[in-house]
Amino acid sequence: MSGFDLSGLTASFSGKRVIGPLSLQVNPSEKIALVGKSGAGKSTLIRLIHERVNRDSSLIPQELGLVSALSVFHNVYMGQLDKHATWYNTVTLARPFAKDRTEVNSLLQSLGMTEKFWTPTASLSGGQRQRVAIARALYRNAPMLLADEPVSALDGPMAHSVMALLRDGFSTSIIALHDVELALKYCTRIVGIQDGQIALDDTAERLAASDIMSLY
């Protein structure tokens, strides 16, 4: 996916502006971390970007967007619903094809989730549900990732493992993160959001954690 320019992004709720107007240029192959305190506008910005680049992106929303009554397999498979005919998706609901089962199982294996393949997501822990949403985004196989706090419910080693998977699984990514250490390690560019505006924009290699903490 080539880079793109987003200009004049704005969002208001109940008459109060929470984002912008701001502009963001995204270059090919950049791994961008959106950092800043809760309420700064990171989640809203992720949604605005998704509206602009919808089909070219895999989305991991903060609320995850899983279907609780469906199995882990079916929730991951939903990442490619729009790539198959209706009859194919209907058959898959009852009797998934071997190719799809194999592909999803491989993703779940990389996330330590293979034993939950047929488990309804309603019975999973918060961290497990988060990994299902991550697997769905990877399965979609879009060139760009948009993710809102995708590892907030994962412990240290798993969070690092998942961030490495996301870094390597997408050519371009924009990820809202609270964890400054993860942002600096797995992203190439840090964009700090404060009161709905861009307050910091620099390469990760030029920044230290102390440079970012002033936003919190």
Backbone as CSV, one residue per row, in Angstrom:
resi,resn,N_x,N_y,N_z,CA_x,CA_y,CA_z,C_x,C_y,C_z
1,MET,0.848,-1.199,0.000,0.000,0.000,0.000,0.881,1.244,0.000
2,SER,0.582,2.184,-0.876,1.348,3.420,-0.906,0.925,4.321,0.249
3,GLY,1.698,5.371,0.479,1.353,6.291,1.552,0.124,7.113,1.193
4,PHE,-0.360,7.876,2.140,-1.523,8.720,1.887,-1.514,9.909,2.834
5,ASP,-2.228,10.934,2.435,-2.358,12.145,3.247,-3.777,12.250,3.767
6,LEU,-3.915,12.473,5.049,-5.215,12.736,5.648,-5.188,14.183,6.121
7,SER,-6.062,15.000,5.564,-6.050,16.410,5.944,-7.429,16.838,6.430
8,GLY,-7.421,17.790,7.344,-8.671,18.345,7.851,-9.517,17.374,8.643
9,LEU,-8.876,16.420,9.332,-9.638,15.472,10.147,-10.219,16.179,11.367
10,THR,-11.532,16.057,11.551,-12.182,16.652,12.721,-13.264,15.712,13.238
11,ALA,-13.541,15.797,14.513,-14.638,15.040,15.120,-15.139,15.792,16.339
12,SER,-16.462,15.824,16.486,-17.079,16.491,17.633,-18.128,15.577,18.249
13,PHE,-18.264,15.636,19.549,-19.307,14.912,20.264,-20.041,15.886,21.177
14,SER,-21.361,15.865,21.086,-22.192,16.763,21.897,-21.748,18.216,21.759
15,GLY,-21.403,18.579,20.549,-21.027,19.963,20.290,-19.617,20.335,20.682
16,LYS,-18.871,19.372,21.245,-17.498,19.661,21.675,-16.520,18.980,20.727
17,ARG,-15.571,19.734,20.208,-14.588,19.164,19.282,-13.574,18.325,20.062
18,VAL,-13.375,17.086,19.628,-12.427,16.197,20.306,-11.220,15.879,19.430
19,ILE,-11.338,16.124,18.136,-10.209,15.902,17.218,-10.136,17.046,16.220
20,GLY,-8.926,17.542,16.038,-8.619,18.424,14.939,-9.072,19.873,15.065
21,PRO,-9.006,20.528,13.882,-8.612,19.904,12.605,-7.122,19.556,12.592
22,LEU,-6.816,18.336,12.166,-5.419,17.937,12.067,-5.177,17.191,10.761
23,SER,-3.932,17.176,10.359,-3.532,16.478,9.138,-2.421,15.493,9.483
24,LEU,-2.443,14.359,8.806,-1.448,13.323,9.069,-1.012,12.701,7.745
25,GLN,0.274,12.747,7.487,0.815,12.085,6.299,1.398,10.746,6.726
26,VAL,0.946,9.684,6.057,1.422,8.330,6.359,2.229,7.849,5.163
27,ASN,3.475,7.500,5.410,4.359,7.038,4.343,4.362,5.521,4.242
28,PRO,4.640,4.971,3.071,4.653,3.519,2.907,5.598,2.852,3.907
29,SER,5.139,1.732,4.470,5.943,0.887,5.367,6.206,1.504,6.742
30,GLU,5.553,2.611,7.069,5.731,3.183,8.403,4.945,2.404,9.444
31,LYS,5.514,2.273,10.620,4.833,1.690,11.770,4.643,2.836,12.768
32,ILE,3.436,3.376,12.815,3.169,4.573,13.619,2.493,4.203,14.938
33,ALA,3.017,4.727,16.026,2.371,4.584,17.326,1.690,5.899,17.667
34,LEU,0.408,5.831,18.005,-0.307,6.999,18.528,-0.236,6.923,20.047
35,VAL,0.354,7.913,20.674,0.503,7.913,22.124,-0.158,9.150,22.717
36,GLY,-0.456,9.073,24.010,-1.121,10.173,24.701,-2.060,9.614,25.742
37,LYS,-2.491,10.455,26.661,-3.318,9.960,27.756,-4.739,9.622,27.289
38,SER,-5.468,8.895,28.119,-6.849,8.544,27.800,-7.664,9.816,27.596
39,GLY,-8.499,9.807,26.566,-9.323,10.972,26.293,-8.660,11.994,25.385
40,ALA,-7.418,11.726,24.974,-6.710,12.691,24.123,-7.261,12.700,22.701
41,GLY,-7.914,11.593,22.295,-8.497,11.525,20.959,-7.933,10.408,20.091
42,LYS,-7.106,9.519,20.672,-6.454,8.462,19.879,-7.486,7.520,19.251
43,SER,-8.464,7.069,20.041,-9.470,6.124,19.531,-10.302,6.769,18.423
44,THR,-10.663,8.018,18.612,-11.448,8.733,17.600,-10.647,8.879,16.315
45,LEU,-9.363,9.161,16.448,-8.508,9.309,15.267,-8.400,7.985,14.506
46,ILE,-8.271,6.876,15.235,-8.232,5.553,14.589,-9.520,5.326,13.789
47,ARG,-10.663,5.673,14.367,-11.947,5.494,13.667,-12.035,6.369,12.425
48,LEU,-11.578,7.605,12.527,-11.610,8.519,11.373,-10.736,7.991,10.240
49,ILE,-9.564,7.496,10.579,-8.665,6.949,9.557,-9.289,5.722,8.910
50,HIS,-9.940,4.872,9.731,-10.562,3.659,9.195,-11.673,4.012,8.209
51,GLU,-12.418,5.066,8.488,-13.478,5.497,7.568,-12.896,5.898,6.215
52,ARG,-11.697,6.449,6.225,-11.074,6.916,4.983,-10.445,5.765,4.181
53,VAL,-9.892,4.765,4.868,-9.103,3.730,4.159,-9.703,2.333,4.340
54,ASN,-10.971,2.263,4.675,-11.658,1.037,5.108,-11.176,-0.267,4.485
55,ARG,-11.349,-0.426,3.180,-11.085,-1.716,2.539,-9.615,-2.110,2.542
56,ASP,-8.748,-1.140,2.664,-7.316,-1.426,2.627,-6.738,-1.734,4.005
57,SER,-7.594,-1.852,5.015,-7.069,-2.000,6.371,-7.681,-3.157,7.144
58,SER,-6.904,-3.644,8.105,-7.401,-4.562,9.127,-7.580,-3.740,10.393
59,LEU,-8.723,-3.870,11.045,-9.019,-3.056,12.224,-9.105,-3.913,13.482
60,ILE,-8.443,-3.453,14.541,-8.628,-4.033,15.874,-9.170,-2.912,16.758
61,PRO,-10.510,-2.808,16.893,-11.068,-1.749,17.739,-10.871,-2.073,19.212
62,GLN,-10.919,-1.058,20.045,-10.713,-1.288,21.481,-11.778,-2.213,22.064
63,GLU,-13.010,-2.131,21.538,-14.086,-2.990,22.037,-14.078,-4.358,21.349
64,LEU,-13.134,-4.577,20.445,-12.830,-5.852,19.772,-13.823,-6.256,18.688
65,GLY,-15.139,-6.053,18.895,-16.107,-6.364,17.857,-16.276,-7.847,17.576
66,LEU,-16.140,-8.682,18.602,-16.313,-10.129,18.434,-17.786,-10.510,18.564
67,VAL,-18.165,-11.657,17.971,-19.512,-12.201,18.130,-19.431,-13.284,19.200
68,SER,-19.945,-12.985,20.381,-19.745,-13.841,21.554,-20.250,-15.263,21.376
69,ALA,-21.362,-15.437,20.643,-21.964,-16.755,20.500,-21.206,-17.655,19.528
70,LEU,-20.356,-17.065,18.688,-19.616,-17.851,17.701,-18.274,-18.320,18.256
71,SER,-17.761,-19.380,17.651,-16.486,-19.954,18.079,-15.325,-19.026,17.731
72,VAL,-14.173,-19.339,18.314,-12.954,-18.604,17.989,-12.680,-18.699,16.484
73,PHE,-12.793,-19.914,15.920,-12.566,-20.072,14.476,-13.436,-19.109,13.674
74,HIS,-14.721,-19.094,13.943,-15.640,-18.290,13.139,-15.383,-16.791,13.309
75,ASN,-14.980,-16.379,14.497,-14.651,-14.963,14.691,-13.412,-14.567,13.895
76,VAL,-12.428,-15.443,13.855,-11.230,-15.155,13.055,-11.583,-15.166,11.567
77,TYR,-12.373,-16.155,11.153,-12.771,-16.286,9.751,-13.484,-15.027,9.248
78,MET,-14.178,-14.326,10.148,-14.903,-13.115,9.747,-13.985,-12.051,9.144
79,GLY,-12.692,-12.175,9.374,-11.745,-11.249,8.765,-11.755,-11.318,7.245
80,GLN,-12.233,-12.440,6.689,-12.279,-12.585,5.234,-13.701,-12.792,4.703
81,LEU,-14.699,-12.451,5.489,-16.091,-12.612,5.047,-16.344,-11.960,3.692
82,ASP,-15.830,-10.748,3.512,-16.118,-10.010,2.274,-15.313,-10.518,1.075
83,LYS,-14.459,-11.511,1.284,-13.655,-12.055,0.189,-14.265,-13.322,-0.398
84,HIS,-15.385,-13.771,0.189,-16.023,-15.012,-0.270,-17.481,-14.772,-0.646
85,ALA,-18.000,-15.665,-1.474,-19.417,-15.608,-1.851,-20.299,-15.969,-0.654
86,THR,-21.556,-15.537,-0.687,-22.485,-15.798,0.408,-22.645,-17.295,0.664
87,TRP,-22.715,-18.102,-0.407,-22.897,-19.546,-0.226,-21.706,-20.151,0.518
88,TYR,-20.498,-19.634,0.221,-19.278,-20.144,0.853,-19.296,-19.828,2.353
89,ASN,-19.675,-18.604,2.685,-19.746,-18.206,4.096,-20.819,-18.988,4.839
90,THR,-21.940,-19.275,4.167,-23.028,-20.033,4.795,-22.588,-21.458,5.096
91,VAL,-21.909,-22.086,4.137,-21.393,-23.449,4.355,-20.380,-23.453,5.498
92,THR,-19.521,-22.432,5.521,-18.466,-22.345,6.538,-19.043,-22.241,7.942
93,LEU,-20.213,-21.638,8.061,-20.849,-21.515,9.366,-21.133,-22.890,9.967
94,ALA,-21.504,-23.866,9.106,-21.844,-25.205,9.580,-20.677,-26.187,9.471
95,ARG,-19.938,-26.112,8.362,-18.861,-27.081,8.119,-17.709,-26.392,7.382
96,PRO,-16.788,-25.805,8.131,-15.695,-25.047,7.518,-14.827,-25.917,6.596
97,PHE,-14.327,-25.301,5.546,-13.436,-25.984,4.615,-12.057,-26.186,5.257
98,ALA,-11.389,-27.283,4.862,-10.100,-27.650,5.461,-9.064,-26.535,5.305
99,LYS,-9.053,-25.878,4.133,-8.079,-24.813,3.888,-8.215,-23.693,4.908
100,ASP,-9.442,-23.280,5.186,-9.677,-22.195,6.142,-9.337,-22.640,7.567
101,ARG,-9.691,-23.878,7.899,-9.363,-24.392,9.233,-7.846,-24.407,9.451
102,THR,-7.127,-24.823,8.446,-5.668,-24.897,8.552,-5.049,-23.516,8.716
103,GLU,-5.505,-22.554,7.923,-4.957,-21.196,7.979,-5.233,-20.542,9.335
104,VAL,-6.467,-20.697,9.819,-6.827,-20.095,11.109,-6.068,-20.789,12.242
105,ASN,-5.933,-22.106,12.164,-5.220,-22.837,13.205,-3.766,-22.386,13.299
106,SER,-3.158,-22.122,12.148,-1.771,-21.659,12.136,-1.632,-20.311,12.846
107,LEU,-2.577,-19.411,12.605,-2.562,-18.110,13.281,-2.761,-18.267,14.783
108,LEU,-3.702,-19.117,15.151,-3.973,-19.331,16.575,-2.779,-19.965,17.277
109,GLN,-2.057,-20.806,16.548,-0.861,-21.428,17.113,0.174,-20.362,17.459
110,SER,0.340,-19.373,16.585,1.310,-18.307,16.839,0.902,-17.435,18.020
111,LEU,-0.376,-17.532,18.405,-0.889,-16.731,19.525,-1.183,-17.583,20.756
112,GLY,-0.789,-18.852,20.719,-1.007,-19.750,21.857,-2.465,-20.017,22.150
113,MET,-3.276,-20.161,21.088,-4.730,-20.267,21.264,-5.351,-21.492,20.585
114,THR,-4.546,-22.458,20.122,-5.105,-23.556,19.320,-6.133,-24.382,20.083
115,GLU,-5.975,-24.513,21.388,-6.918,-25.334,22.161,-8.291,-24.687,22.280
116,LYS,-8.405,-23.415,21.881,-9.682,-22.694,21.976,-10.397,-22.621,20.619
117,PHE,-9.948,-23.399,19.636,-10.417,-23.309,18.254,-11.941,-23.267,18.135
118,TRP,-12.626,-24.192,18.814,-14.090,-24.268,18.699,-14.814,-23.656,19.912
119,THR,-14.078,-23.016,20.797,-14.670,-22.439,22.003,-15.437,-21.152,21.674
120,PRO,-16.670,-20.995,22.173,-17.377,-19.720,21.972,-16.590,-18.583,22.634
121,THR,-16.477,-17.468,21.967,-15.669,-16.378,22.524,-16.254,-15.819,23.816
122,ALA,-17.536,-16.050,24.044,-18.167,-15.559,25.275,-17.496,-16.136,26.520
123,SER,-16.902,-17.313,26.408,-16.324,-17.968,27.586,-14.828,-17.699,27.747
124,LEU,-14.284,-16.813,26.926,-12.852,-16.520,26.988,-12.542,-15.384,27.956
125,SER,-11.297,-15.340,28.409,-10.839,-14.225,29.244,-10.610,-12.995,28.359
126,GLY,-10.389,-11.851,29.007,-10.165,-10.623,28.255,-8.946,-10.710,27.350
127,GLY,-7.866,-11.284,27.860,-6.659,-11.418,27.062,-6.837,-12.370,25.892
128,GLN,-7.593,-13.451,26.115,-7.863,-14.397,25.029,-8.725,-13.761,23.947
129,ARG,-9.723,-12.994,24.362,-10.586,-12.311,23.394,-9.762,-11.330,22.550
130,GLN,-8.831,-10.659,23.208,-7.981,-9.715,22.488,-7.145,-10.442,21.432
131,ARG,-6.661,-11.626,21.771,-5.864,-12.396,20.811,-6.714,-12.902,19.643
132,VAL,-7.993,-13.172,19.880,-8.887,-13.559,18.784,-9.045,-12.398,17.802
133,ALA,-9.218,-11.193,18.322,-9.346,-10.016,17.459,-8.055,-9.766,16.677
134,ILE,-6.923,-10.048,17.303,-5.629,-9.910,16.636,-5.513,-10.935,15.502
135,ALA,-5.917,-12.182,15.786,-5.879,-13.231,14.759,-6.784,-12.872,13.589
136,ARG,-7.962,-12.305,13.878,-8.895,-11.894,12.818,-8.258,-10.829,11.923
137,ALA,-7.560,-9.871,12.541,-6.901,-8.811,11.770,-5.791,-9.385,10.895
138,LEU,-5.015,-10.320,11.439,-3.947,-10.952,10.664,-4.529,-11.780,9.521
139,TYR,-5.643,-12.470,9.796,-6.283,-13.315,8.786,-6.837,-12.477,7.630
140,ARG,-7.263,-11.275,7.927,-7.777,-10.391,6.872,-6.690,-10.096,5.848
141,ASN,-5.444,-10.046,6.318,-4.296,-9.920,5.415,-4.335,-8.638,4.581
142,ALA,-4.772,-7.566,5.196,-4.771,-6.263,4.525,-3.365,-5.669,4.598
143,PRO,-3.038,-4.730,3.720,-1.699,-4.136,3.757,-1.474,-3.203,4.947
144,MET,-2.582,-2.754,5.562,-2.454,-1.771,6.633,-3.233,-2.200,7.869
145,LEU,-2.626,-1.989,9.037,-3.267,-2.286,10.319,-3.650,-0.994,11.027
146,LEU,-4.884,-0.950,11.525,-5.332,0.108,12.430,-5.740,-0.580,13.720
147,ALA,-5.089,-0.261,14.823,-5.348,-0.978,16.074,-5.419,-0.004,17.244
148,ASP,-6.383,-0.242,18.121,-6.608,0.626,19.275,-6.327,-0.163,20.551
149,GLU,-5.160,0.055,21.134,-4.741,-0.647,22.357,-4.866,-2.167,22.202
150,PRO,-4.217,-2.775,21.195,-4.422,-4.198,20.915,-3.814,-5.153,21.927
151,VAL,-2.911,-4.674,22.798,-2.259,-5.592,23.753,-2.492,-5.177,25.204
152,SER,-3.509,-4.351,25.444,-3.741,-3.814,26.791,-4.065,-4.885,27.831
153,ALA,-4.627,-6.034,27.389,-5.012,-7.093,28.326,-4.009,-8.239,28.367
154,LEU,-2.859,-8.065,27.729,-1.866,-9.136,27.652,-0.697,-8.860,28.589
155,ASP,-0.119,-9.950,29.147,1.029,-9.768,30.036,2.274,-9.421,29.217
156,GLY,3.350,-9.076,29.899,4.560,-8.586,29.250,5.077,-9.435,28.098
157,PRO,5.434,-10.708,28.350,5.979,-11.543,27.263,5.008,-11.706,26.099
158,MET,3.719,-11.908,26.377,2.731,-12.070,25.305,2.536,-10.761,24.544
159,ALA,2.562,-9.636,25.259,2.420,-8.337,24.604,3.559,-8.117,23.617
160,HIS,4.780,-8.464,24.020,5.928,-8.319,23.123,5.799,-9.255,21.928
161,SER,5.380,-10.483,22.176,5.212,-11.469,21.101,4.184,-10.984,20.079
162,VAL,3.061,-10.463,20.560,1.997,-9.995,19.675,2.435,-8.754,18.904
163,MET,3.110,-7.834,19.576,3.573,-6.630,18.881,4.547,-6.988,17.751
164,ALA,5.377,-8.008,17.964,6.288,-8.457,16.906,5.501,-9.050,15.742
165,LEU,4.451,-9.819,16.050,3.595,-10.389,15.002,2.934,-9.286,14.183
166,LEU,2.418,-8.258,14.856,1.741,-7.161,14.170,2.732,-6.340,13.341
167,ARG,3.915,-6.137,13.878,4.942,-5.394,13.132,5.298,-6.118,11.829
168,ASP,5.451,-7.440,11.918,5.879,-8.217,10.755,4.719,-8.586,9.826
169,GLY,3.491,-8.500,10.331,2.340,-8.960,9.557,1.716,-7.913,8.647
170,PHE,2.118,-6.657,8.811,1.525,-5.573,8.007,2.616,-4.655,7.496
171,SER,2.482,-4.222,6.249,3.502,-3.331,5.695,3.431,-1.948,6.342
172,THR,2.225,-1.511,6.678,2.019,-0.203,7.302,1.083,-0.375,8.490
173,SER,1.326,0.340,9.572,0.431,0.214,10.728,0.328,1.523,11.492
174,ILE,-0.856,1.733,12.073,-1.098,2.858,12.983,-1.746,2.244,14.221
175,ILE,-1.035,2.290,15.344,-1.467,1.595,16.551,-1.508,2.577,17.722
176,ALA,-2.665,2.690,18.359,-2.777,3.500,19.571,-2.260,2.666,20.741
177,LEU,-1.298,3.212,21.478,-0.659,2.476,22.569,-0.503,3.358,23.806
178,HIS,-0.737,2.742,24.970,-0.431,3.431,26.235,1.010,3.144,26.647
179,ASP,1.496,1.949,26.300,2.809,1.490,26.733,3.903,2.132,25.877
180,VAL,4.615,3.067,26.472,5.641,3.821,25.749,6.794,2.916,25.327
181,GLU,7.156,1.954,26.176,8.245,1.027,25.854,7.929,0.231,24.586
182,LEU,6.697,-0.279,24.491,6.289,-1.032,23.304,6.279,-0.140,22.069
183,ALA,5.818,1.090,22.242,5.769,2.025,21.118,7.163,2.274,20.550
184,LEU,8.125,2.494,21.425,9.485,2.790,20.982,10.171,1.568,20.372
185,LYS,9.847,0.382,20.880,10.519,-0.837,20.409,9.967,-1.349,19.085
186,TYR,8.641,-1.255,18.894,8.029,-1.918,17.740,7.519,-0.959,16.664
187,CYS,7.625,0.328,16.887,7.150,1.300,15.899,8.309,2.167,15.419
188,THR,8.174,2.692,14.216,9.251,3.512,13.645,8.996,5.004,13.804
189,ARG,7.750,5.346,14.090,7.379,6.770,14.203,6.396,6.930,15.354
190,ILE,6.595,7.971,16.136,5.733,8.244,17.289,4.966,9.537,17.038
191,VAL,3.631,9.430,17.086,2.772,10.611,16.946,2.016,10.793,18.263
192,GLY,2.300,11.880,18.939,1.666,12.160,20.221,0.420,13.010,20.041
193,ILE,-0.672,12.565,20.647,-1.947,13.277,20.564,-2.251,13.921,21.912
194,GLN,-2.589,15.199,21.886,-2.931,15.929,23.116,-4.078,16.888,22.803
195,ASP,-5.172,16.713,23.519,-6.354,17.556,23.309,-6.789,17.588,21.846
196,GLY,-6.736,16.411,21.197,-7.212,16.299,19.825,-6.299,16.853,18.758
197,GLN,-5.090,17.236,19.141,-4.121,17.785,18.189,-2.829,16.969,18.234
198,ILE,-2.019,17.076,17.181,-0.715,16.423,17.173,0.272,17.293,17.938
199,ALA,0.773,16.756,19.053,1.685,17.513,19.904,3.124,17.025,19.768
200,LEU,3.299,15.872,19.109,4.630,15.287,18.927,4.608,14.436,17.668
201,ASP,5.631,14.521,16.858,5.724,13.695,15.648,7.195,13.556,15.287
202,ASP,7.751,12.373,15.564,9.169,12.174,15.307,9.439,10.682,15.143
203,THR,10.629,10.348,14.653,11.002,8.946,14.521,11.295,8.355,15.902
204,ALA,11.021,7.063,16.058,11.229,6.410,17.354,12.697,6.456,17.764
205,GLU,13.587,6.333,16.802,15.015,6.286,17.136,15.534,7.611,17.680
206,ARG,14.829,8.688,17.432,15.249,10.001,17.935,14.632,10.352,19.290
207,LEU,13.773,9.466,19.797,13.044,9.762,21.029,13.417,8.806,22.159
208,ALA,13.292,9.311,23.370,13.408,8.493,24.582,12.065,8.509,25.285
209,ALA,11.870,7.572,26.206,10.599,7.501,26.929,10.255,8.826,27.598
210,SER,11.266,9.521,28.118,11.016,10.790,28.816,10.450,11.865,27.885
211,ASP,10.786,11.772,26.598,10.245,12.735,25.627,8.743,12.562,25.446
212,ILE,8.283,11.338,25.632,6.875,11.008,25.397,6.033,11.181,26.659
213,MET,6.633,10.954,27.805,5.879,10.962,29.068,5.268,12.326,29.380
214,SER,5.803,13.373,28.773,5.247,14.712,29.018,3.810,14.821,28.492
215,LEU,3.407,13.892,27.621,2.052,13.916,27.081,1.035,13.314,28.045
216,TYR,1.527,12.640,29.086,0.614,11.916,29.985,0.354,12.695,31.271
